[in-house]
Each structure stands twice: as C-alpha cells, then as structure tokens.
Amino acid sequence: MRWNEAVSRIAPYVGGRPIEEVVREFGVVDVVKLASNESPVEPFPEVVEVLAATAPDVNRYPDSAVYSLTREMAEVIGVEPDQLWFGAGSSELIGELALALGGPGTNAVMAWPSFAMYPISTMRSGADPVMVPLDEDQRHDLDAMGAAIDDSTTIVYLCNPNNPTGTILPGDAVEAFCRSTSDDVLVVVDEAYHEFVTDPAHRSMIDLARERPNVVVLRTFSKVYGLAGLRIGYAIGQANTLVHLKRPQRPFTVTAPAQIAAAEAIRHPHRVEGRRLENAAGRRMLMAGLAERGFPAARSETNFVWFEVGPMAKKLFEDLQRKGVIVRAFDGAVRVSVGTEVENRRFLMALDQVL
Ligand SMILES: Cc1ncc(COP(=O)(O)O)c(C=O)c1O
C-alpha cells in the first residue's frame, strides 16, 4: 500500500492511561488517575442538569455554526462573534490550523517539551516541527524560538502556561514576542490552563489576538470547566484570519450537548474562581510534598506539577500504577495532575511506598 509518508512519520499521541486499563493490568482496585490534567471533580451542578435535559434531542445534528454559544461567549469575553471559532476540543483546532497554513516544505516552531499535538498536527500537514528546548527553568526560551523562525516558518506555538511543565512566561514577554514576529507567521498562544494561573505576571493575549491578524489564542472547556469528555474548545482571533483557519474543519464536530454545556458553564464565573483556589491549594500540597521528598518541582501555574527524576521516570510511573496511581512519565521527569485532597495524599503516600 502507498502510505502517506508525512503521516507515517507520526509517533502516535500517548495519552494518560484509562483507569479501567490499569485495573485490568495490575488487578488493583480504587485507582486514582492523575495523568491527563482533567478536572478531578464533576462539571458544575447547573451544567450537569442542563446536560441531562439534552439527551432526547440527539437525533438531530448539532448547529454547525454554534450560533447561540458563540453569541453568549462573545459577550462574556468582550469580542465580536466572528472573532470566535469552536471545535471538538482545542486539539481539533490545532489540527485544522496546521492544515490551513502548513504543507510540505514549511515548518512550525514550538518549545519542547510542550503539548504533543503541536508536532503531531505539524507532521500531519506535511510540514516539519522545529522543537526548541525549554530554558533551565523549564520555560519557553523566547530568544531561541525567535532565532529558530526562518523563511519557511508558518506557525509558532506558545503554550502559556506550558504543558507538561506548568510554567508561565510573563505577559509582557509574550506580547513583545508576538509583536516582533513577522506578520506572515501565525503565533498560536495556547491558553488551555489560563484559568488556573495565580501569578499576576501572567496575562492573556486575547486583546492582542483582536488587534493583530497573525495572533490567535486557544482556550478549552476540558480543564477548569470539567468538560473534557464532551470535547469543546475555542479560538479567538481576527475574523479574516479565522475564515482561513476554519476551512479544513468538518461540519458538526461540536456536539449539541457540548454547546449547551459550555453555554451554561460560562454563566457561573464564581465557580471558576472557586476551582482556581481549590486547585492552587492542591498544587501547593503536591509541590511541598515533592520538595520534602527531595524532588523540587518546576514552578507550576496549572493543574499539574512536573518534577525531574532522571532515568527512573518510567520505573516510577509503573511502580505507582501498581499502587493504583496513574501519572505521566516523560524523558527524565514525571507529571502529576492536581487531584482532590484525598487523591493528592494518595499520590504522596504511593510515592513514599515505591521509593
Ligand atoms: C496545552 C494544551 N492545549 C490544548 C489541549 C487540548 O485540550 P482539548 O482538546 O481537550 O480542548 C491540551 C490538553 O491537554 C493542552 O494541554
């Protein structure tokens, strides 16, 4: 068979392991999943209620134009409706925008390690990923990223805060980088974890995305809103830019339940604030617990914590699974998502047992 060569290069995305899989493999009960940076708790109660009411209507296709949610959301964040674009999670949008701009002979610049969908989507479009190592504080190295942009670059990804390290770049530095990037390179500022940040140096680039045609901000309902299973995320950018980026998108990818749930979720900003504070407390507990055990963590502003463990990363990941705790292993490091207080304690206890 004549496989598409660009696609054959892709190393498939490896996600957090599902609880059921770990139960089957290790025979452990009561497994805690701290592997996918999900919300450890249910969606808001108001959202659960409206979601249940959508069930009888799913014989119909959803509104492909996402009409009502777009208008409500535009009002909440202070943009025009045509400056918003929804997808089945922001991962879908990353895939589509890479197709809209990329292509063989071009490249996309990104920090590394960062979100795995950037290189995957780049390669899927036939373009080449240019991966720029993080600096010694596990943050994007903006000077090195700027220097990596060449005539073939069509996209630069800034993951702020960065997954998997949880680190942020100050808003002023991000803005200066965006402004200094040539107009024919799209800067994608991925703010999937924006709602968890407590450091005042952080700033969203939404205003800049409205001002500049080559800046787009990505957000998701999968994290603080607890809607990962429904798949819904969005982009903010100038209308003319979004028209081009949307072209490859299939119709109906954003389901009706997802649209209804997201519209309800944004009506409860106080609940977002509550979750930000709860998450910050859990994050402090994990970071302090790791430091006590001799693993200083990167300075996280997200709902996960990254700590370097050297060559034992894979072994630690497997041993923790045997104790019923699923985390993520990276090259020389482990990432643990913030769970409930009980789950965070379980992780630290399991860590003590396996060390
Ligand atoms: C940095 C970043 N961007 C985007 C996403 C995609 O989220 P979703 O496709 O669920 O909206 C994730 C998910 O983990 C992420 O970590």
The ligand as a MOL file (V3000), in Angstrom:
LIG
                    3D

  0  0  0     0  0            999 V3000
M  V30 BEGIN CTAB
M  V30 COUNTS 16 16 0 0 0
M  V30 BEGIN ATOM
M  V30 1 C -1.6210 22.8610 26.1670 0
M  V30 2 C -2.8590 22.1660 25.7470 0
M  V30 3 N -3.5410 22.6560 24.7300 0
M  V30 4 C -4.6590 22.0740 24.2980 0
M  V30 5 C -5.1400 20.9440 24.9150 0
M  V30 6 C -6.3280 20.3030 24.3130 0
M  V30 7 O -7.4260 20.2610 25.0470 0
M  V30 8 P -8.8110 19.8470 24.4150 0
M  V30 9 O -8.5820 19.2720 23.0640 0
M  V30 10 O -9.3570 18.8680 25.3700 0
M  V30 11 O -9.5780 21.1170 24.3460 0
M  V30 12 C -4.4610 20.3790 25.9810 0
M  V30 13 C -4.9490 19.1540 26.6090 0
M  V30 14 O -4.3700 18.5240 27.4270 0
M  V30 15 C -3.2810 21.0050 26.4070 0
M  V30 16 O -2.5570 20.5120 27.4030 0
M  V30 END ATOM
M  V30 BEGIN BOND
M  V30 1 1 1 2
M  V30 2 1 2 3
M  V30 3 2 2 15
M  V30 4 2 3 4
M  V30 5 1 4 5
M  V30 6 1 5 6
M  V30 7 2 5 12
M  V30 8 1 6 7
M  V30 9 1 7 8
M  V30 10 2 8 9
M  V30 11 1 8 10
M  V30 12 1 8 11
M  V30 13 1 12 13
M  V30 14 1 12 15
M  V30 15 2 13 14
M  V30 16 1 15 16
M  V30 END BOND
M  V30 END CTAB
M  END
